Structures are given as C-alpha cells and as structure tokens.
Amino acid sequence: MSLENLPPVPPEPVPTGLAGRCPRCGKGGLFDGFLKLKPACPVCGLDFGFADSADGPAFFAMTFIGFLVAGAAVIVELAYTPPFWLHIVLWLPLILLLALILLRPLKGLAIALQYAHRAKEGEIDRDAP
C-alpha cells in the first residue's frame, strides 16, 4: 500500500491499537516480537519513531490486575479461609497470565492514541479550545 492507497478515513484508534495494527493504515503490524516495535509499518511505511508509550501500558495493566486479583483474593479468603500457600498458588500464575495478556494490546492502544491525537513529547498546544 502506498500513500495514495491509504484509507480515506483513518482507522479507529481503539480497535486498531488493541489489535496491534498500524495506526495510519490499519493493516500492517506494530510489533516485531512480543513488545518491541517494528521500525516502520511494512504496508504503508509509517515510521514508528514517534511512538513512546513509556510506562503507561504497564501502569494500567498493574492497576487493573491489582484490583481484580486483590478483590478475588479477599472474596476467597472470606468465603473459604484457605492456607496462605494456596493463595500464592492461585494468584501468582493469574497475575503473570493477565500481565502477559494485557501488556501488548495496551501498548498498541497507547501508540495508536498517540498517533490519532498527534501527541509529541514536551509539546503543549496552547491554541486549542
């Protein structure tokens, strides 16, 4: 796909980012490995040098997982009073699994939203309403 063949309307950033697709064309993949970004989109050639999700995806993943697992652990503790080792066996694998499941889509979402809103480090648009 060349620049002339780009879709007339840019793809929606949320589903595109969660799917790990290019925020400009919605076709090419963002990732080269688990969390490493490709240098550019293989389909439209968009340079991913602008993308810096920093710790945002990890923060949101940890917050969501923390609330979910802590709430479930309290419910299990109050309902069944299992031994401490059982809590470790139950919740540590769940925490790791959820973190691995959530990090990649959240990083793609952060990058797609950066592109959609033209976010740049250290710049504030003071003329916006």
N, C-alpha and C positions, 0 to 999 in steps of 0.2 A: 504494500500500500504506500503510495507516495503522498505528498502533502495535498495534491489535487484530489485525491480519493478519500480524504478524511470525511467522516460523517458530518452532515450539515449542522447537526445539533450535537454538542459534546455529550458523551455518556454520563449518566447519573453517577456522582462520585461515590455514594454509599455502596450500591451493589457492585460497582466496578472495583472499588478498593477492597471490599471483603472477598471478592473473587481473586484478587491478586493480579489484576489486569492493568494495562497501560491506561492512565487517566485521560490521555488525549484521544486515542482511537478505540479503546475498549477491547482490543483484540490481542495484542502482544502481552506476554507475561512480564511481571515486575521482578521476579526473583530468580536468582542464579544460585540455587542451593536453598537451605531452609529459611534463613533470614537475610542473606546477602543479596543486595540489589544488582541487577544487570547494569552495565554502563549506559545502555540505551535500549529503547524499545526495538525488538527485532522486526516489527511490522512497519511502524511509521517513523522510526528513527529519533523519537523524542529523547533528548539527553536527560538522564535521571540525576544529574549533578545537583539539581535544585533540591532534591529530596533529603531531608534530615528530620526523621521522626523522633530522634533523641530518645528520651526515656518515657515518652508519653504512652506508647502501647503497653510497656511493662507496668507502668503505674496503674492504668485502667484494668489490666488483667489481674494484677495483685489485689486491687481493691475489690473487684467483683468476686474473685476466688476466695478472698478472705472473709467477706460477708457470707458467702454461700457455705463454705466449709465450717466456719465458726458457728453459724446458726444450726447447721445439721449436727455438729458435734454436741452442742448444748441440748438439742432435742433428744439425741440418742442417749446422752448422759442422764437426763432427767427421766426418760422412759425406761431404760434398761440397766443403768449403772454398771456398765461393763468395766473390766480392768483397764488400767492405763495402756498396757501394751496393745490391746485391741483397738484403741483409738489411733495409735501410731500405725498399725497395720491397715486400718480403714482409710485414714485421712491423708497420709503422706502420698500414697500412689494416686489418689484422686487429685491432690494438689498438683503433682507433676503432670498428670494427664491433661488436666484442664489448662495448665500453663502452656503446654506444647500445642494444644488445640487452638488457643486464643491468640497467641502472640503473632503468628503470621497474618491472619485476617486483620487484626488491629493495626499492624504496621502498614499493610496495604491501604487500609482506610485512612490512616493519618497522611500518607503520601498523596492519595487521591484528593483529600480535602485541601492539602497544601496547594496542589495544582489548581483545583477549582477556584480557590479564593486568592490565588496568586500571592501566597504568603512568602515573605522573604525575611531572613534573619536581620534583626536590627532596623527594620523599616516600619514606620507607622504612617498611615495615610491620614493626615490631619484635615484633608479637604472633604473626606467622606461625610455624608449627613449623619 
